[in-house]
């Protein structure tokens, strides 16, 4: 059996323990004060980051935990995982609901509860792969932006003590619609920060998270299919446990209007292809470098059961919205690198005029109500609100890759 966590520590993060552990230890008393006996709502809590947030939070013994996710399977596995972990505290009032957080049922749950002390939203389209045509882009914006605003308006009725929503490094100088949608989300949620406390976080790829390219390596190998990845795209990585810890620290210890990011240096970025090489080497394989997808698929199909060679196909990225590197902040943002040993903080995030935001949202909804509109029209509207959105249409998307 592959020990993925061990592989992540030894070959990706190169850390024996979480880089955020010391900050958690240093602030244990404050974390306990803010979480113990509090009611918690986690939206999108069945996914990798949301479930990791829950595992980081539960040791501080909240009074209740409600988890919402569109995936019934994710919620089932979350519950099994929590109930099967030795020493894991699970509050007596623990409930999971497989539904969309924009559903009327969700609003009923929220109003019946009369709000929650801590609310964390992890529901989002997270992948550049989500951007293909006008319909996929509309769905992405609907989830990341329009539904998020509906949630904010609901929270106004019963303001939480802490509200956190996850952003992405791709919101800094965005080149894809997903990253731009998250930048818009940041602008929108921060416009509520005088009503209740709001924090968010931009961070790196979560190694082997659900739906990620690295998790796809496991799927490919179980099906005797080749590994494939770009060889020119560099990314920062954190472990699944670290992803939840970042969010916990930002949610509980941040001040309103702040964005958190991990203090990682450029030398810590790596390519997906280098991770694939390390993965196969760790498993004892020789690597067959193929010159095309077809050659890689044919080699995989011809492999014998005990083959000691595994095929890979690496390529230069040529799909729409793929950024060659990652960054967590942009010029002009006010940084504080001293408050935490492992986290940087963007302080005093500038708040956009509420009328400007409302006007933009009206334009978005008006465009989506039209019988016919193009992806280019959506991109143009996004650029009008986020001027540094540098979108380049290349006519190819990740669904056209293995």
DAPE-V807967 format. One record per residue. N is the residue number from 1. RES is the residue in one letter. PHI is phi in degrees with one decimal (999 if undefined). Layout:
BEGIN
N RES PHI
N RES PHI
END
This chain:
BEGIN
1 X 999
2 X -77.6
3 X -91.4
4 X -64.7
5 X -61.5
6 X -65.4
7 X -62.9
8 X -59.6
9 X -63.6
10 X -87.6
11 X -126.6
12 X -116.4
13 X -78.2
14 X 58.0
15 X -128.1
16 X -72.2
17 X -134.7
18 X -58.0
19 X -69.8
20 X -102.1
21 X -60.7
22 X -64.7
23 X -66.1
24 X -67.3
25 X -62.5
26 X -62.8
27 X -115.7
28 X -58.5
29 X -64.4
30 X -67.8
31 X -61.0
32 X -63.1
33 X -60.8
34 X -84.2
35 X -108.9
36 X -55.8
37 X 65.4
38 X -100.9
39 X -90.4
40 X -127.7
41 X -120.3
42 X -119.6
43 X -99.6
44 X 71.7
45 X -79.7
46 X -89.3
47 X -76.6
48 X -60.5
49 X -72.6
50 X -60.8
51 X -68.4
52 X -67.7
53 X -59.9
54 X -62.2
55 X -65.1
56 X -74.8
57 X -83.9
58 X -59.7
59 X -58.6
60 X -91.4
61 X 57.9
62 X -67.0
63 X -72.5
64 X -148.5
65 X -141.1
66 X -114.4
67 X -120.9
68 X -118.3
69 X -158.1
70 X -73.6
71 X -97.5
72 X -63.9
73 X -64.8
74 X -61.2
75 X -65.3
76 X -62.4
77 X -67.4
78 X -56.8
79 X -63.7
80 X -61.0
81 X -64.2
82 X -62.8
83 X -70.1
84 X -98.5
85 X -91.6
86 X -61.0
87 X 82.7
88 X -74.2
89 X -81.4
90 X -124.9
91 X -62.9
92 X -59.0
93 X -89.7
94 X -124.7
95 X -135.7
96 X -121.7
97 X -132.1
98 X -81.8
99 X -157.4
100 X -83.6
101 X -71.6
102 X -95.8
103 X -71.5
104 X -57.6
105 X -62.4
106 X -60.4
107 X -61.3
108 X -61.8
109 X -61.2
110 X -63.4
111 X -70.5
112 X -61.6
113 X -73.7
114 X 59.2
115 X 82.0
116 X -136.1
117 X -71.5
118 X -128.0
119 X -126.2
120 X -129.7
121 X -112.5
122 X -113.6
123 X -74.2
124 X -171.5
125 X -79.3
126 X -111.1
127 X -110.8
128 X -59.9
129 X -56.4
130 X -67.0
131 X -94.0
132 X -133.3
133 X -135.4
134 X -62.9
135 X -75.4
136 X -65.5
137 X -68.9
138 X -61.1
139 X -62.7
140 X -62.6
141 X -68.6
142 X -57.4
143 X -75.7
144 X -77.4
145 X -121.3
146 X -68.6
147 X -67.6
148 X -63.2
149 X -67.3
150 X -60.7
151 X -63.5
152 X -60.3
153 X -65.4
154 X -69.8
155 X -63.8
156 X -58.6
157 X -67.9
158 X -138.4
159 X -62.2
160 X -78.4
161 X -75.6
162 X -136.0
163 X -125.8
164 X -131.5
165 X -136.9
166 X -84.6
167 X -108.0
168 X -160.0
169 X -58.9
170 X -72.0
171 X -79.5
172 X -84.9
173 X 48.8
174 X -66.1
175 X -122.3
176 X -125.2
177 X -63.9
178 X -59.9
179 X -62.8
180 X -65.1
181 X -62.7
182 X -71.9
183 X -64.6
184 X -62.8
185 X -58.4
186 X -57.5
187 X -61.0
188 X -68.9
189 X -66.6
190 X -66.3
191 X -70.7
192 X -100.7
193 X -74.0
194 X -90.1
195 X -94.7
196 X -152.1
197 X -71.9
198 X -129.8
199 X -135.5
200 X -148.4
201 X -147.1
202 X -107.1
203 X -151.7
204 X -82.0
205 X -62.5
206 X -94.2
207 X -60.5
208 X 61.5
209 X -72.7
210 X -54.5
211 X 82.2
212 X -77.3
213 X -60.7
214 X -66.6
215 X -61.8
216 X -63.7
217 X -59.4
218 X -63.1
219 X -62.6
220 X -61.4
221 X -71.3
222 X -66.1
223 X -108.2
224 X 53.0
225 X -114.2
226 X -69.5
227 X -89.3
228 X -143.7
229 X -164.6
230 X -70.7
231 X -108.9
232 X -124.1
233 X -100.6
234 X -103.2
235 X -137.4
236 X -80.7
237 X -133.5
238 X -125.7
239 X -79.1
240 X -55.5
241 X -62.0
242 X -62.9
243 X -61.4
244 X -70.3
245 X -68.9
246 X -55.7
247 X -66.8
248 X -62.1
249 X -61.6
250 X -65.4
251 X -63.4
252 X -90.6
253 X -97.8
254 X -73.6
255 X -97.4
256 X -59.6
257 X 85.0
258 X -112.7
259 X -120.7
260 X -102.6
261 X -153.0
262 X -74.0
263 X -84.3
264 X -114.7
265 X -92.4
266 X -58.8
267 X -68.7
268 X -92.5
269 X -77.1
270 X -145.0
271 X -87.0
272 X -63.5
273 X -65.5
274 X -67.9
275 X -65.4
276 X -60.7
277 X -60.4
278 X -63.7
279 X -63.6
280 X -67.4
281 X -63.5
282 X -60.9
283 X -83.3
284 X 90.8
285 X -90.6
286 X -82.9
287 X -106.9
288 X -99.4
289 X -83.7
290 X -100.0
291 X -95.2
292 X -156.5
293 X -60.5
294 X -62.8
295 X -62.5
296 X -64.7
297 X -66.8
298 X -65.8
299 X -63.4
300 X -62.1
301 X -66.3
302 X -94.0
303 X -64.6
304 X -83.1
305 X -57.6
306 X -104.9
307 X -60.7
308 X -100.3
309 X -124.0
310 X -127.5
311 X -84.8
312 X -134.1
313 X -131.7
314 X -110.2
315 X -146.0
316 X -81.3
317 X -66.1
318 X -140.9
319 X -100.2
320 X -61.0
321 X 84.5
322 X -86.0
323 X -98.5
324 X -73.1
325 X -150.9
326 X -117.0
327 X -147.8
328 X -104.7
329 X -151.4
330 X -122.4
331 X -58.0
332 X 101.3
333 X -76.8
334 X -81.7
335 X -104.6
336 X -126.3
337 X -105.3
338 X -108.5
339 X -68.9
340 X -130.1
341 X -73.0
342 X -114.0
343 X -124.5
344 X -94.5
345 X -130.8
346 X -90.4
347 X -98.6
348 X 51.3
349 X -57.7
350 X -62.9
351 X -95.5
352 X -72.5
353 X -61.1
354 X -59.7
355 X -65.1
356 X -64.3
357 X -65.1
358 X -61.0
359 X -63.8
360 X -64.4
361 X -64.1
362 X -61.9
363 X -64.2
364 X -59.8
365 X -65.6
366 X -65.0
367 X -63.7
368 X -69.5
369 X -81.6
370 X -67.0
371 X -66.8
372 X -144.7
373 X -151.4
374 X -109.3
375 X -60.8
376 X -61.4
377 X -66.0
378 X -63.8
379 X -60.4
380 X -61.3
381 X -68.0
382 X -62.3
383 X -64.7
384 X -67.5
385 X -97.2
386 X -118.6
387 X -60.0
388 X -89.7
389 X -72.8
390 X -102.2
391 X -84.0
392 X -126.6
393 X -82.0
394 X -105.8
395 X 76.1
396 X -141.7
397 X -127.0
398 X -68.2
399 X -70.4
400 X -95.6
401 X -111.4
402 X -64.5
END
